[in-house]
Amino acid sequence: MTRALSREVITGLVCLAGSLVLLAATWNLPGPSLLVPVGPGFYPRIILGITAALSVALILADVMAARRRRAAGPAPAATPRENYGLVLACFAILGLYVAALPWIGFRISTFAFVAALQATMEPPRGWKRWLVLGLVALITTVVGYLLFERYLLVLLPRGRWTDF
């Protein structure tokens, strides 16, 4: 009896294959110059290596979970609730974020994006949840700004309306 591959295994295999193909492509990039200790392939290799490792972890986790499910016996069939409206709302929020970047800048639009996406995915109930939502949005924005603008020296969009 053959078991069909689950969505998680298929996703893991596709991501693993893609990351390995792209990782192999980074070996053709030029090496570091005398002035800079890392070359143009350094950060892509890190990201693609992490993606490959997480893909393997996804595949292994699903295989182990399938073994546990088979050992436990048949479970009652639960049908997943499909929520296409939520997916559409998330894409709309992403589109608004991308459109807002040149007008209000990275910091304000990222804060609004993270807060709106969190509130859409799981609406907060109570003031403590709103506080957590605001703190997560603020910390994400500050860390993203410091990482890219200050550490990696990537110029982030400044808003035409806000110059911030």
Contacts in CASP RR format, 6 or more apart in sequence:
PFRMAT RR
TARGET T0000
AUTHOR 0000-0000-0000
METHOD contacts of the structure
MODEL  1
MTRALSREVITGLVCLAGSLVLLAATWNLPGPSLLVPVGPGFYPRIILGI
TAALSVALILADVMAARRRRAAGPAPAATPRENYGLVLACFAILGLYVAA
LPWIGFRISTFAFVAALQATMEPPRGWKRWLVLGLVALITTVVGYLLFER
YLLVLLPRGRWTDF
3 66 0 8 1.000
5 13 0 8 1.000
6 62 0 8 1.000
6 66 0 8 1.000
8 58 0 8 1.000
8 59 0 8 1.000
8 61 0 8 1.000
8 62 0 8 1.000
9 58 0 8 1.000
9 59 0 8 1.000
9 62 0 8 1.000
9 63 0 8 1.000
11 58 0 8 1.000
12 55 0 8 1.000
12 56 0 8 1.000
12 58 0 8 1.000
12 59 0 8 1.000
13 55 0 8 1.000
13 59 0 8 1.000
15 51 0 8 1.000
15 52 0 8 1.000
15 54 0 8 1.000
15 55 0 8 1.000
15 58 0 8 1.000
16 52 0 8 1.000
16 55 0 8 1.000
16 56 0 8 1.000
16 59 0 8 1.000
19 48 0 8 1.000
19 49 0 8 1.000
19 51 0 8 1.000
19 52 0 8 1.000
19 55 0 8 1.000
20 48 0 8 1.000
20 52 0 8 1.000
22 44 0 8 1.000
22 48 0 8 1.000
23 44 0 8 1.000
23 45 0 8 1.000
23 48 0 8 1.000
23 49 0 8 1.000
23 52 0 8 1.000
26 41 0 8 1.000
26 44 0 8 1.000
26 45 0 8 1.000
26 48 0 8 1.000
29 39 0 8 1.000
29 40 0 8 1.000
29 41 0 8 1.000
29 44 0 8 1.000
30 39 0 8 1.000
30 40 0 8 1.000
31 39 0 8 1.000
31 40 0 8 1.000
31 41 0 8 1.000
32 38 0 8 1.000
32 39 0 8 1.000
32 42 0 8 1.000
33 39 0 8 1.000
69 75 0 8 1.000
86 120 0 8 1.000
86 121 0 8 1.000
89 120 0 8 1.000
90 117 0 8 1.000
90 120 0 8 1.000
90 121 0 8 1.000
93 113 0 8 1.000
93 116 0 8 1.000
93 117 0 8 1.000
93 120 0 8 1.000
94 113 0 8 1.000
94 117 0 8 1.000
96 113 0 8 1.000
96 116 0 8 1.000
97 109 0 8 1.000
97 110 0 8 1.000
97 112 0 8 1.000
97 113 0 8 1.000
100 108 0 8 1.000
100 109 0 8 1.000
100 112 0 8 1.000
100 113 0 8 1.000
101 109 0 8 1.000
101 157 0 8 1.000
101 159 0 8 1.000
102 157 0 8 1.000
102 159 0 8 1.000
102 160 0 8 1.000
103 109 0 8 1.000
103 159 0 8 1.000
103 160 0 8 1.000
103 161 0 8 1.000
104 112 0 8 1.000
104 159 0 8 1.000
104 161 0 8 1.000
104 162 0 8 1.000
104 164 0 8 1.000
105 156 0 8 1.000
105 157 0 8 1.000
105 158 0 8 1.000
105 159 0 8 1.000
105 162 0 8 1.000
105 164 0 8 1.000
106 145 0 8 1.000
106 156 0 8 1.000
106 157 0 8 1.000
106 158 0 8 1.000
107 141 0 8 1.000
107 145 0 8 1.000
107 156 0 8 1.000
107 164 0 8 1.000
108 159 0 8 1.000
108 162 0 8 1.000
108 164 0 8 1.000
110 140 0 8 1.000
110 141 0 8 1.000
110 144 0 8 1.000
110 145 0 8 1.000
111 137 0 8 1.000
111 138 0 8 1.000
111 140 0 8 1.000
111 141 0 8 1.000
112 137 0 8 1.000
114 136 0 8 1.000
114 137 0 8 1.000
114 140 0 8 1.000
114 141 0 8 1.000
115 133 0 8 1.000
115 134 0 8 1.000
115 137 0 8 1.000
118 124 0 8 1.000
118 133 0 8 1.000
118 136 0 8 1.000
118 137 0 8 1.000
119 133 0 8 1.000
124 130 0 8 1.000
124 132 0 8 1.000
124 133 0 8 1.000
145 156 0 8 1.000
148 154 0 8 1.000
148 156 0 8 1.000
149 155 0 8 1.000
149 156 0 8 1.000
158 164 0 8 1.000
END
